[in-house]
Amino acid sequence: MSPRAHGKRSALVLAGAAVLLLLPACGGAAGGSSPSSAPSPRPSSPAKIRILSPRNGATVKGPTVHVRVALTGARIVPATTTHIVPTQGHLHVYLDGRIVSMNFSTDATIPNVSPGQHLLKVEFVASDHLPFDPRVITGSVFTVQR
């Protein structure tokens, strides 16, 4: 097999493995499912979010990071319910791929952030804590200095 063909085959194998790893995360309840228990489609939301701080590329003084978000086209509601309204929900704040806050406000404080570069993501989710489809999410890469 030529190096080029081997590279294409390796890429396909990796892509297939990634799909197989992600499928269980999208499948809902454990233990398999029957055709009659197919999940209902997720609603879309007109919401748009923007990280006001820390801005992409910013350097902030740590170890505490203050997050501010602008939300338009929807509003944050405190109730958790399975009655989904596309213009109502709350924010999930992620730092370096780990959820650090479920916010019912457009401001958050993340304590004890280590020095260095970090990836912040903020997602507007429905009142049942699940994402809209398509997801309403944005990100920012910033650096913490002490």
C-alpha positions in Angstrom: 0.0 0.0 0.0 1.4 3.4 -0.9 2.0 6.0 1.8 -0.8 8.2 0.4 -3.3 5.3 0.4 -2.2 4.3 3.9 -2.8 7.9 5.1 -6.3 8.0 3.6 -7.1 4.7 5.2 -5.8 5.9 8.5 -7.9 9.0 8.3 -11.0 7.0 7.5 -10.4 4.6 10.4 -10.0 7.5 12.8 -13.1 9.2 11.5 -15.1 6.0 11.9 -13.7 5.5 15.4 -14.7 9.0 16.3 -18.3 8.4 15.1 -18.5 5.2 17.1 -17.3 6.9 20.2 -19.8 9.8 19.9 -22.9 7.6 19.1 -23.5 6.5 22.7 -23.3 10.1 23.9 -26.2 11.0 21.5 -28.3 7.9 22.2 -30.1 9.0 25.4 -30.9 6.3 27.9 -28.5 3.4 28.6 -29.4 -0.1 27.6 -30.4 0.5 24.0 -33.6 1.7 22.5 -36.4 0.4 20.4 -37.7 2.1 17.3 -40.8 3.3 19.2 -38.6 5.2 21.7 -36.9 7.4 19.2 -36.1 10.8 20.8 -38.2 13.8 19.7 -36.3 16.4 17.7 -34.8 19.3 19.6 -36.2 22.7 18.9 -34.2 25.5 17.5 -33.8 28.9 19.2 -33.5 32.4 17.8 -31.1 33.2 20.6 -27.6 34.6 19.9 -24.8 34.9 22.5 -21.6 36.8 22.6 -18.8 36.7 25.2 -18.1 40.3 26.3 -15.4 39.3 28.7 -12.9 37.8 28.7 -12.7 38.6 25.0 -10.9 36.3 22.5 -7.2 36.9 22.8 -7.4 38.8 26.1 -5.0 38.5 29.0 -6.7 38.7 32.4 -5.4 38.8 36.0 -6.3 35.7 37.9 -6.9 33.5 39.6 -10.6 34.6 39.5 -12.1 35.1 36.0 -15.2 37.2 35.6 -17.4 36.2 32.6 -19.9 38.5 31.0 -22.2 37.5 28.2 -24.6 39.3 25.9 -27.8 37.3 25.1 -30.2 38.5 22.4 -33.4 36.9 21.0 -34.2 35.0 24.2 -34.3 35.4 28.0 -32.9 33.6 30.9 -35.5 31.9 33.2 -34.8 30.4 36.6 -37.2 27.4 36.3 -36.1 24.0 35.1 -38.8 22.2 33.2 -39.4 19.9 30.3 -41.8 22.4 28.8 -39.4 23.8 26.2 -39.8 27.3 24.9 -37.2 28.3 22.2 -36.8 31.8 23.7 -36.3 30.7 27.3 -33.4 28.9 29.0 -30.2 29.4 30.9 -26.4 29.4 30.3 -23.9 26.6 30.7 -20.3 27.9 31.1 -17.4 25.6 30.2 -13.8 26.1 30.9 -11.3 23.9 29.0 -14.1 21.4 28.1 -15.5 21.0 31.6 -18.8 22.6 32.8 -18.1 25.0 35.6 -21.4 26.8 36.0 -25.1 26.6 35.1 -26.1 30.3 35.2 -29.4 32.0 35.4 -27.6 35.3 34.7 -25.3 36.8 32.0 -22.5 37.2 34.6 -20.4 34.4 36.1 -17.3 34.1 38.3 -14.9 31.3 37.8 -12.5 30.9 40.8 -9.1 29.4 41.0 -8.2 29.5 37.3 -4.6 28.5 36.8 -2.2 30.7 34.9 -1.9 30.0 31.2 -4.2 29.8 28.1 -7.8 28.6 28.5 -10.8 28.0 26.3 -14.1 29.4 27.5 -17.4 28.3 26.0 -20.8 29.6 26.9 -24.0 27.9 25.6 -27.6 28.9 25.8 -29.6 25.8 26.6 -33.2 24.9 27.0 -35.0 24.8 30.4 -34.4 21.0 30.5 -30.6 21.6 30.4 -30.3 20.1 26.9 -29.0 22.0 23.9 -31.1 23.5 21.1 -30.6 22.3 17.5 -28.5 23.9 16.2 -26.6 24.7 19.4 -26.4 28.3 20.6 -22.8 28.4 21.7 -19.8 30.6 21.4 -16.2 30.6 22.6 -13.2 32.6 23.6 -9.5 31.8 24.1 -7.9 33.9 26.8 -4.8 33.8 29.0 -4.7 34.1 32.8 -1.7 35.8 34.5 -1.2 36.1 38.3 
